């Protein structure tokens, strides 16, 4: 499961708005990714002796996708890099 978590956390380069990828599409991708990271982290913590210490980074990702109105893909990508660095 840890390899899946690391692979998902390494997707930060994909969060760049282009003519072919709208900000709204990036928001919904980010929202699904934040949920996946949250669930994988919960599963790993439940099955490990020592829990991962990534609560602050995970909370930042959750906050980023709280509302599509103020979603910033670059900020989400930066928070994703911070999350990955703690794994």
N, C-alpha and C positions, 0 to 999 in steps of 0.2 A: 504494500500500500504506500510505503514511503516513496517508492520510485514514481508512482502515479502522482503523488502530491508534488514532488519535485518537477515532474514534466509539466504539470498544469501551471505551476508557479513560474516556469520559464517562458510563458507565452506573452510576456510584457511587450515584445516588439510588435505584436499584432494589434496593439491598441493605438493606432494612428489613423485619424480620419483622412480619407482620401475621397476623390470623386466617385470611386466605386463602392466605398464603404461609408455609410452615413454615421453621424454621431449617435443617432437613435439605435442603429444596429450595434454599435460598439457598447452602448449602455446596456442593452439586453444581453450581450455576450458577457460583459463584466458582471452583471447581476447573476447569471447562471454560474459563472466561474467562482464568484464569491461564495455562493451557496455550496458548490462542490468542495471548495477548500474547507469550508466550515464543517461539512459532514465528514470529510476524510480526516480532518484534524480530530474531530470528536471520536471517531472510530479508533484512530491510532492512540489517542490518550486513554481510551477505555481498555486497550489491550497492551499497553506498555507499562513497565515498572515506573518510569519517570516521564511525566507528561511534557509535551513540547511547551516551551515558554515563548509562545507567539501570540498571546492574547491581544497585546496592543496593536500589532501589525494586522491581525485579523479584524479587529474593531475598526481600524482605519479603512480597510477594504469594504466592510459593511457600510460604514458611513458614506463612502464614495458612491455607492449604488442605492442610497436611500431614496433619492429622487432624480428623475431624468432631467428635471429643469435645471439643476445645477451640476450635472455630471461633467467631469473634466477627465477626458481619456488620458491625458499626459500625467495628471496627478494620480489616477488609478494605476497606471503603469509604474510610476515611481513607488507607490505603496506596495505594488506586487514585487518589485525588485527588493524592497526592504523585507518583505515577508520571506522571499526566497533566501535572502542572506542569513536569516535566523534558523533555517532548516539544518 
